[in-house]
Amino acid sequence: MTKSLFDGFEKVSAKQWKQKIQFDLKGADYNEALIYKSLEGIDIKPFYNEEDSIENGSVSHPSTWKNSVKIVVSTAIIGNQKALEAIKKGAESIHFVISQEDIDPKSLLQHITSDTSVFIETEFLSSSYVQKLNDIAKEINLSIYILTDIINNLASTGNWYKTLKEDHASLDQITKNKHLKNSISINIGLYQNAGATMVQQLAYGLAHANEYLNHFENATSTLLEKTPVVFKVAVGGNYFFEIAKLRALRILWSTLAPEYNATTECHILAYPSHRNKTILDYNVNMLRTTTECMSAILGGADTIQNLPYDDIYHLENDFGTRISLNQLLILKNESYFDLVANPASGSYYIESLTKQMADKALSIFKNIEEGGGFLNQLKSGVIQKKIKESAEKEQELFDNQEIILTGTNKYQNPEEHIPEFQKPVFPEKRVRKTLLSPIIAKRLPQEIERKTVNS
């Protein structure tokens, strides 16, 4: 077929569309009736056309994505058994969270082949432990990603692991390992779960990454020139906005990285947010995580790690893990979500959101740098204050039912079954000495749930 079906139609400009809409409104105000104002400061129009597409062409997008299973490691043997079982059930990558330095990495990784990517996150900072992982990667040709993020530890706990100087010295040693897929990660999910807007998440994530780029700028040798930074990104329930958020992140990184001769490639590890997950009508969490994983796929995440529907109140269990993995397997193998390259490209609406998010985040990033940089503003409490203000606005919308969580703040079941809590669902305030005020994650439905549980 050589002739386009649309050749017989004249092009219609955005101005002409708007004039027609205004005529049909019969005196009603276009901006009041049809423009939706989002928390991100982006006005949603009733229509989009070619004029809204990204000027410089398509956003880069991975050719496919891998699913991942998160395993909290108590012992090396049990962690290894869980990983091998997950791989047998379809997991393509494993994310180990290691709490203690005495867990033997060789035992943990035995029988895992090079076909499976391994993400390793430690709750301690140890260059010697990473050296062991580097030796294993070299010995058995394993793809190991190290999720080292000393700034995230400072932001989330209020303290360095040891001191600023010692933490950066350990980081310098970690980046010298040449057989790992990467050395540094940026946890943007912290800001999302604390209530930051998507624009803030992007800006803070970029400023957070810039601290590392500045640190390594004068280094004689750095893996940042050859290995990608891993961005850990929490995905919320605003479907199209979350797609645009991931796409905007790639644009922003590709803009910043060349300034430091770092690779423009980045690896996005995406996972559903905790912020909108509930203990009331908790099975609905499966639907929420499904759409959030879809956003992650369409937005261009490299690796997607689903959240078990009962993650906020149950310890890791076979049923929750199985369902969360099967959701991803259905999206890939039954819904064919990996067969179309860059599916969001050409969507005028998503491209417009992408561009606006990137522009607004870049503006905030520049303000942060002019204010002394991310660490400086974190220490002075500016970042925490901005996130708190955004979180309070979102909480107000939730309390007024302008943001709906079905089964919680609307359509609540009068005969609600409260599940058994194996985790602290309502975290208590901990009084401790910190260098700065930590950024605290908080779920939107916590107060409603607390009242329901106590009633």
C-alpha positions as CSV (number, residue, x, y, z in Angstrom):
1,M,0.0,0.0,0.0
2,T,1.7,3.2,-1.2
3,K,-1.0,5.8,-0.7
4,S,-1.7,7.0,2.8
5,L,-5.3,6.8,4.0
6,F,-5.1,10.4,5.2
7,D,-3.9,12.0,2.0
8,G,-7.4,13.2,1.3
9,F,-7.6,15.2,4.5
10,E,-6.2,18.6,5.1
11,K,-3.9,19.1,8.1
12,V,-5.6,20.7,11.1
13,S,-3.5,22.9,13.4
14,A,-3.8,23.0,17.2
15,K,-5.1,26.5,16.9
16,Q,-7.9,25.4,14.6
17,W,-8.8,22.5,17.0
18,K,-9.0,24.9,19.9
19,Q,-11.2,27.4,18.1
20,K,-13.6,24.6,17.2
21,I,-13.7,23.4,20.8
22,Q,-14.3,26.9,22.1
23,F,-17.2,27.3,19.7
24,D,-18.7,24.0,20.8
25,L,-18.4,25.1,24.5
26,K,-21.0,27.8,23.8
27,G,-19.5,30.4,26.1
28,A,-18.0,28.1,28.8
29,D,-14.4,28.9,29.7
30,Y,-12.0,26.5,27.9
31,N,-9.4,26.6,30.6
32,E,-11.9,26.1,33.4
33,A,-13.9,23.4,31.7
34,L,-11.2,21.3,30.0
35,I,-7.8,22.0,31.4
36,Y,-6.7,19.7,34.3
37,K,-4.0,21.0,36.6
38,S,-1.7,18.3,37.9
39,L,0.5,18.2,41.0
40,E,3.5,18.4,38.7
41,G,2.5,21.8,37.5
42,I,1.7,20.4,34.1
43,D,-1.7,21.4,32.6
44,I,-3.4,18.5,30.8
45,K,-5.1,19.6,27.6
46,P,-8.2,17.9,26.1
47,F,-6.3,17.1,22.9
48,Y,-2.7,16.8,21.5
49,N,-1.4,16.8,18.0
50,E,1.8,16.7,16.0
51,E,2.9,20.1,17.4
52,D,3.3,18.4,20.8
53,S,5.8,15.8,19.7
54,I,9.4,16.0,21.0
55,E,11.5,18.2,18.7
56,N,14.7,16.2,18.7
57,G,13.3,12.8,17.8
58,S,12.5,9.7,19.8
59,V,13.6,9.0,23.3
60,S,16.1,6.0,23.6
61,H,14.4,2.8,24.7
62,P,15.8,-0.6,25.5
63,S,15.1,-3.4,23.0
64,T,13.6,-5.6,25.8
65,W,13.3,-5.7,29.5
66,K,14.1,-8.3,32.2
67,N,11.9,-9.3,35.2
68,S,13.6,-9.4,38.6
69,V,12.8,-11.0,42.0
70,K,14.0,-9.3,45.2
71,I,15.4,-11.6,47.9
72,V,16.3,-10.4,51.4
73,V,19.2,-12.6,52.4
74,S,19.2,-14.1,55.9
75,T,21.8,-16.8,55.1
76,A,23.8,-17.5,52.0
77,I,22.4,-21.0,51.6
78,I,18.7,-20.0,51.9
79,G,19.2,-16.9,49.7
80,N,20.8,-19.1,47.0
81,Q,18.0,-21.7,47.2
82,K,15.4,-18.9,46.8
83,A,17.2,-17.5,43.8
84,L,17.5,-20.8,42.0
85,E,13.9,-21.5,42.7
86,A,12.9,-18.1,41.3
87,I,15.0,-18.7,38.2
88,K,13.4,-22.0,37.6
89,K,10.0,-20.3,37.8
90,G,10.9,-17.7,35.2
91,A,13.0,-15.0,36.9
92,E,15.5,-13.4,34.5
93,S,17.4,-11.4,37.2
94,I,17.8,-11.5,41.0
95,H,18.1,-8.6,43.4
96,F,19.8,-9.6,46.6
97,V,19.6,-7.4,49.7
98,I,22.4,-8.4,52.1
99,S,22.3,-7.1,55.6
100,Q,25.4,-8.7,57.1
101,E,29.0,-8.8,55.9
102,D,29.5,-12.3,57.1
103,I,27.2,-13.7,54.4
104,D,29.5,-15.6,52.0
105,P,29.0,-14.2,48.4
106,K,30.4,-17.3,46.8
107,S,27.8,-19.6,48.5
108,L,25.1,-17.1,47.7
109,L,25.9,-17.0,44.0
110,Q,26.7,-20.7,43.4
111,H,25.0,-22.3,40.4
112,I,23.7,-19.0,39.1
113,T,24.7,-18.7,35.4
114,S,25.7,-15.8,33.2
115,D,22.2,-15.8,31.7
116,T,20.9,-14.3,34.9
117,S,21.7,-10.7,35.9
118,V,22.4,-10.2,39.6
119,F,21.8,-6.9,41.5
120,I,23.5,-6.8,44.9
121,E,22.5,-4.2,47.5
122,T,24.2,-4.2,50.9
123,E,23.0,-2.5,54.0
124,F,26.6,-1.9,54.9
125,L,29.5,-0.2,53.1
126,S,32.5,-2.5,52.4
127,S,35.0,-2.2,49.6
128,S,36.5,-5.6,50.5
129,Y,33.1,-7.3,50.2
130,V,32.6,-5.7,46.7
131,Q,36.1,-6.9,45.8
132,K,35.0,-10.5,46.5
133,L,32.0,-10.0,44.2
134,N,34.3,-8.6,41.5
135,D,36.5,-11.7,41.8
136,I,33.4,-14.0,41.5
137,A,32.2,-12.0,38.4
138,K,35.6,-12.5,36.8
139,E,35.8,-16.2,37.7
140,I,32.4,-17.3,36.4
141,N,31.6,-14.5,34.0
142,L,28.6,-13.3,36.0
143,S,26.7,-10.1,35.3
144,I,26.8,-8.4,38.7
145,Y,25.4,-4.9,39.4
146,I,26.4,-3.2,42.6
147,L,23.8,-0.9,44.0
148,T,26.2,1.4,46.0
149,D,24.5,4.7,47.0
150,I,26.1,6.4,50.0
151,I,24.1,9.6,49.5
152,N,20.8,7.6,49.7
153,N,22.0,6.2,53.1
154,L,22.6,9.8,54.2
155,A,19.2,11.0,52.9
156,S,17.2,8.1,54.3
157,T,18.9,7.7,57.7
158,G,20.3,11.2,58.3
159,N,23.8,9.8,58.7
160,W,26.7,8.5,56.6
161,Y,27.7,4.9,57.0
162,K,30.8,6.2,58.9
163,T,31.8,9.7,57.9
164,L,31.7,11.7,54.6
165,K,35.5,11.2,54.1
166,E,35.5,7.4,54.9
167,D,32.3,6.8,52.8
168,H,33.8,8.5,49.8
169,A,37.1,6.7,50.2
170,S,35.2,3.3,50.2
171,L,33.3,4.4,47.1
172,D,36.6,5.2,45.4
173,Q,37.8,1.7,46.1
174,I,34.5,0.1,44.9
175,T,34.7,1.9,41.5
176,K,38.1,0.4,40.8
177,N,36.6,-3.1,40.4
178,K,36.6,-3.7,36.6
179,H,34.6,-6.9,36.3
180,L,31.3,-5.6,37.6
181,K,28.6,-4.2,35.4
182,N,28.4,-1.0,37.4
183,S,29.5,0.5,40.8
184,I,27.0,3.3,41.6
185,S,23.2,3.5,41.9
186,I,20.8,6.4,42.5
187,N,17.7,5.6,44.5
188,I,15.1,8.0,43.2
189,G,12.4,5.7,44.8
190,L,13.1,7.3,48.2
191,Y,11.8,10.7,47.0
192,Q,8.7,9.1,45.4
193,N,7.8,7.1,48.5
194,A,8.2,10.2,50.7
195,G,5.7,12.2,48.6
196,A,7.8,14.2,46.1
197,T,6.1,15.1,42.8
198,M,7.4,13.4,39.6
199,V,9.2,16.5,38.5
200,Q,10.9,16.7,41.9
201,Q,11.9,13.1,41.8
202,L,13.6,13.7,38.4
203,A,15.3,16.9,39.6
204,Y,16.5,15.4,42.9
205,G,17.6,12.2,41.2
206,L,19.6,14.2,38.7
207,A,21.2,16.4,41.4
208,H,21.9,13.3,43.5
209,A,23.7,11.8,40.5
210,N,25.5,15.0,39.9
211,E,27.2,14.8,43.3
212,Y,28.8,11.5,42.2
213,L,29.8,13.0,38.9
214,N,31.4,16.0,40.6
215,H,33.3,13.7,43.0
216,F,34.8,11.7,40.1
217,E,35.4,14.6,37.8
218,N,39.0,14.9,38.6
219,A,39.7,11.2,39.1
220,T,42.4,9.8,36.8
221,S,40.3,6.7,36.1
222,T,36.7,6.1,36.6
223,L,34.2,3.4,35.5
224,L,31.6,6.1,34.9
225,E,33.1,6.5,31.4
226,K,32.4,2.8,30.6
227,T,29.8,1.5,32.9
228,P,26.2,2.8,33.4
229,V,24.7,4.3,36.5
230,V,21.7,2.3,37.8
231,F,18.7,4.4,38.7
232,K,16.3,2.7,41.1
233,V,12.9,4.2,40.3
234,A,9.6,3.7,42.2
235,V,6.6,3.8,39.9
236,G,3.2,5.1,41.1
237,G,-0.3,4.8,39.9
238,N,-0.5,7.8,37.5
239,Y,-0.3,5.6,34.4
240,F,0.7,8.0,31.6
241,F,2.7,10.4,33.8
242,E,4.9,7.5,35.1
243,I,5.6,6.4,31.5
244,A,6.7,10.0,30.7
245,K,8.8,10.1,34.0
246,L,11.0,7.3,32.9
247,R,11.4,8.7,29.4
248,A,12.3,12.1,30.8
249,L,14.9,10.5,33.1
250,R,16.8,9.1,30.1
251,I,16.6,12.5,28.4
252,L,18.0,14.3,31.5
253,W,20.8,11.8,32.0
254,S,21.8,11.9,28.4
255,T,22.0,15.7,28.8
256,L,24.1,15.7,32.0
257,A,26.4,12.7,31.5
258,P,28.5,14.1,28.5
259,E,29.4,17.1,30.6
260,Y,31.5,14.8,32.7
261,N,32.6,12.4,29.9
262,A,30.4,9.7,31.6
263,T,28.5,7.2,29.4
264,T,25.0,8.5,28.4
265,E,23.7,4.9,28.9
266,C,21.9,4.3,32.2
267,H,20.2,1.3,33.6
268,I,16.7,1.8,35.0
269,L,15.6,-0.7,37.7
270,A,11.9,0.1,38.2
271,Y,9.5,-1.2,40.8
272,P,6.0,-0.3,42.1
273,S,5.8,2.3,44.9
274,H,4.8,1.6,48.5
275,R,3.0,5.0,48.7
276,N,-0.3,3.9,47.3
277,K,-0.4,0.3,48.7
278,T,-3.0,-0.6,51.3
279,I,-3.8,-3.1,54.0
280,L,-7.5,-2.5,53.4
281,D,-8.9,-4.5,50.5
282,Y,-5.3,-5.5,50.0
283,N,-5.9,-7.8,47.0
284,V,-6.4,-4.6,44.9
285,N,-2.7,-4.1,45.3
286,M,-2.3,-6.7,42.6
287,L,-4.1,-4.5,40.1
288,R,-2.1,-1.5,41.2
289,T,1.2,-3.2,40.7
290,T,0.1,-4.6,37.3
291,T,-0.6,-1.1,35.9
292,E,2.6,0.2,37.5
293,C,4.7,-2.5,35.9
294,M,3.0,-1.7,32.6
295,S,4.0,2.0,33.0
296,A,7.6,0.8,33.7
297,I,7.7,-1.3,30.6
298,L,6.2,1.3,28.3
299,G,8.4,4.0,29.9
300,G,11.6,2.0,29.0
301,A,12.8,0.4,32.2
302,D,15.7,-2.1,31.6
303,T,14.8,-4.3,34.6
304,I,11.4,-4.5,36.4
305,Q,11.0,-5.9,39.9
306,N,7.4,-6.3,41.0
307,L,6.1,-5.8,44.5
308,P,4.2,-8.6,46.2
309,Y,0.7,-7.5,46.9
310,D,1.2,-8.2,50.7
311,D,4.7,-6.6,50.9
312,I,3.7,-3.8,53.3
313,Y,2.4,-6.2,56.0
314,H,3.8,-9.7,55.4
315,L,7.3,-11.0,55.4
316,E,8.7,-12.5,52.2
317,N,6.6,-15.6,51.3
318,D,6.2,-18.1,48.5
319,F,2.7,-17.1,47.5
320,G,3.3,-13.3,47.3
321,T,6.6,-13.8,45.5
322,R,5.0,-16.3,43.0
323,I,2.1,-14.0,42.2
324,S,4.3,-10.9,41.7
325,L,6.6,-12.8,39.3
326,N,3.7,-14.3,37.4
327,Q,2.3,-10.8,36.8
328,L,5.5,-9.9,34.9
329,L,5.5,-13.3,33.1
330,I,2.0,-12.7,31.9
331,L,2.8,-9.2,30.7
332,K,5.8,-10.5,28.7
333,N,4.7,-13.9,27.5
334,E,0.9,-13.6,27.3
335,S,0.4,-9.9,26.7
336,Y,3.5,-9.5,24.5
337,F,4.7,-6.3,26.1
338,D,8.3,-6.9,24.9
339,L,7.5,-7.2,21.2
340,V,7.1,-3.5,20.2
341,A,10.2,-1.3,20.3
342,N,9.6,2.0,22.0
343,P,5.8,1.7,22.0
344,A,5.2,5.2,23.5
345,S,7.1,7.0,20.7
346,G,4.7,9.0,18.6
347,S,2.1,9.4,21.3
348,Y,1.7,13.2,21.3
349,Y,0.3,13.2,24.8
350,I,3.1,11.2,26.3
351,E,5.7,13.0,24.3
352,S,4.3,16.3,25.5
353,L,4.4,15.1,29.1
354,T,7.9,13.8,28.7
355,K,9.2,17.2,27.4
356,Q,7.4,19.2,30.0
357,M,8.7,17.0,32.9
358,A,12.2,17.1,31.6
359,D,12.1,20.9,31.2
360,K,10.6,21.5,34.6
361,A,13.0,19.0,36.3
362,L,16.0,20.6,34.6
363,S,14.9,24.0,35.9
364,I,14.7,22.7,39.5
365,F,18.1,21.0,39.0
366,K,19.7,24.3,38.0
367,N,18.3,26.0,41.1
368,I,19.7,23.3,43.3
369,E,23.2,23.6,41.7
370,E,23.0,27.4,42.1
371,G,22.1,26.9,45.8
372,G,25.3,24.9,46.4
373,G,24.3,21.4,45.2
374,F,22.2,18.5,46.4
375,L,24.2,17.7,49.5
376,N,24.3,21.3,50.6
377,Q,20.5,21.6,50.3
378,L,20.0,18.3,51.9
379,K,22.1,19.3,54.9
380,S,20.2,22.7,55.2
381,G,16.8,20.9,55.0
382,V,15.6,22.6,51.8
383,I,15.0,19.3,50.0
384,Q,13.2,17.8,52.9
385,K,11.0,20.9,53.2
386,K,10.1,20.8,49.5
387,I,9.2,17.1,49.6
388,K,7.1,17.6,52.8
389,E,5.1,20.4,51.1
390,S,4.4,18.2,48.1
391,A,3.5,15.3,50.3
392,E,1.0,17.4,52.3
393,K,-0.7,18.6,49.1
394,E,-1.1,15.0,47.9
395,Q,-2.3,13.9,51.3
396,E,-5.0,16.6,51.2
397,L,-6.2,15.4,47.8
398,F,-6.4,11.9,49.1
399,D,-8.2,12.9,52.3
400,N,-10.7,14.8,50.1
401,Q,-11.2,11.8,47.8
402,E,-9.7,13.6,44.8
403,I,-7.1,10.9,44.8
404,I,-8.9,7.5,45.1
405,L,-7.6,4.3,46.5
406,T,-10.5,1.8,46.0
407,G,-11.4,0.0,49.1
408,T,-9.6,2.5,51.4
409,N,-10.8,6.1,51.1
410,K,-13.7,5.1,48.8
411,Y,-15.9,2.0,48.5
412,Q,-14.5,0.6,51.8
413,N,-15.8,-2.8,52.8
414,P,-17.8,-2.5,56.0
415,E,-16.9,-6.1,56.8
416,E,-13.2,-5.6,56.1
417,H,-10.8,-8.4,57.0
418,I,-7.6,-7.0,58.6
419,P,-4.7,-9.2,57.7
420,E,-2.1,-10.4,60.3
421,F,0.8,-8.0,60.5
422,Q,4.3,-9.5,60.3
423,K,5.9,-6.1,59.7
424,P,5.4,-2.7,61.4
425,V,2.7,-1.2,59.3
426,F,2.6,2.1,61.1
427,P,6.2,2.9,61.8
428,E,6.9,4.6,65.1
429,K,9.1,7.7,65.3
430,R,12.7,6.8,66.3
431,V,14.6,9.4,68.3
432,R,18.3,9.2,67.4
433,K,21.2,11.6,66.7
434,T,21.6,12.5,63.1
435,L,23.6,14.9,61.0
436,L,20.5,16.0,59.2
437,S,16.7,15.4,59.1
438,P,16.1,12.2,57.1
439,I,13.7,11.8,54.3
440,I,10.9,9.5,55.6
441,A,8.7,7.4,53.3
442,K,5.0,7.5,54.2
443,R,2.0,5.7,52.6
444,L,-1.0,7.9,51.7
445,P,-3.6,5.6,53.4
446,Q,-1.8,5.2,56.8
447,E,-4.1,7.4,58.9
448,I,-7.4,5.9,57.5
449,E,-5.9,2.4,58.1
450,R,-4.9,3.3,61.6
451,K,-8.4,4.4,62.5
452,T,-10.0,1.4,60.9
453,V,-7.6,-1.0,62.7
454,N,-8.2,0.7,66.1
455,S,-12.0,1.0,65.7
